[in-house]
Amino acid sequence: MTDVGSASIAVRPEAPGDLASIRRVADEAFGLDRVPLLSGLVDALRDNSHATLSLVATIDGDVVGHVLFSPFSVTAPDGEIRMFLALGPLGVAPSHQRQGVGSMLVREGLAACRSIGCGAVFLLGGPRYYGRFGFEPARIKGIEYLGKLRNPDAWQVIELIEGVLTGVRGIGRFSPEFDDYE
């Protein structure tokens, strides 16, 4: 548990009773005018058993943030497939943004990924925000992304096991549920 101002933030695994709150946080964080709504991606990943790790941040028992990690594959030119995890979506209720909730979810999530033996985590996100956690452009590691990118540096990776990406080259792919959200 971490104190932010006068509130204490706790991070824990998602529970069945959290689903409506997770949807609310995703919709508020990313905008209700976004079509399709990002809460649909979270539901689809969970419904298809692709929610490897799902954490919520709570303040006084209320869910104010959520992060999800799902399967991510890298296919080498010779067809070999290596499995890792993807971070996202990460959302924090607007009333609790810029208070350390998102950072806490990322740190706790990466620690949990490390504890289950995940070697690397990939994401699409702001380089300035995620760079402070150790993420770097994935192209540096030789992993390409075929989707449309406004900023190529938004395609990022962090090695949780040092050297796990040494010699790995190929095309990265999120779970199929992401196809409608790119």
Secondary structure, 3 states (H helix, E strand, C coil): CEEECCEEEEEEECCHHHHHHHHHHHHHHHCCCCCCCHHHHHHHHHHCCCCCEEEEEEECCEEEEEEEEEEEEEECCCCCEEEEEEEEEEEECHHHCCCCHHHHHHHHHHHHHHHCCCCEEEEECCHHHHHCCCCEEHHHHCEEECCCCCCHHHEEEEECCCCCCCCCCEEEEECHHHHHHC
